[in-house]
Amino acid sequence: MVSREEKSLGKSQEKLKRDVERSVLKSADEILNIAEVAIADSQRYRAFRSKVLRSVNDAVREVKKNLDLHYKVVYVPTNEDVIEVQQPRVRS
């Protein structure tokens, strides 16, 4: 049976993976937008884009693999991340 702490670590690690992937892909998208303007030839741009995306995807997979193999991650939410849910009080 998986302990509560192990579940928490697993969720934290998955959140970090998603955050890293989102950040890396956002950067790659911005770089590709700049490159599309800089590289006037659409055929050359497509080849460049393909190589960049392959490299980015390889890097994301490598980071995820290293996190799984070598790290235990604990996510500590900020106040903005914590959402409180209160149940309505029943009046008698």
N, C-alpha and C positions, 0 to 999 in steps of 0.2 A: 504494500500500500504506500502511496506517495504521501509524504508529510505535507503539512500546510506550508512550511518553510520552503520545501522543494518546489511546490506549486508556485509560490510567490517568486522564487528565483527564476523559474521557467517563464513566467509571464513578464518579468522584468527584462529578461534576456530577449524575448520576442519583441518587446516594445523597442528596445535599443536597436535591434536588427531593422525593424520597420523605419525608425527614425533615421538611421544611417543611410538606408537605401533611399528614402525620400530625399534626404539632403544631397546625396551624390547624384541622383537622377535629376534633381532640380539644377544643380551646377552644370551637369552635362547638357541639359536642355538650353541653358543660357549660353554656354559656349558654342553649341551648334547654331543657335540663332545668330550669333556674331559671325561665325564662320560662313554661314549661308550668304551673308552680305559681302564678306571679304572674298569668297571664291565665286567668281562670276559664272564659271562654267558649271552647269547643273550636273553633268556627268561626273566631273571631278568631285563636286560636293557630295554626291551620293556615295561615291567610293570612300571619301573621307568620313562621312557620317557613319557608314557601316563599320569602319575600323574603330571609330571612337566609341560607338555603342557596344561593340564586342569587348573592347578594353574595359569600359565602365562595368558591364555585366560581370566580367571575370573578376574585377576588383571587389564588387559587392559580394559575389560568391565566396571569395577568399576571406573577406572580413567576417562573414557569417560562419564560415568553417572555423576560423581562429577563435571566435567567440565561443562556439560550441566546445572546442577542445581545451581552451586554456583559461577561460574566465567564468567567474560567478558574479552576476550582476544583480544589484538591488536598486530598484527605482524608488526614489523618494519624491513623492509628488509635492509640488508647490501649492500654496493656498489656492491659486487659480485652478489647479487641476482637481482639487477636491470639491465634489459636488455633494451637498447635503440634501437628503430626501427625508422629509418629515411626513409622517402619516397624520391625517386630520384627526383632531380629538373629537370623540363622541360626547356630546353634551347630554347629561342626564337630568 
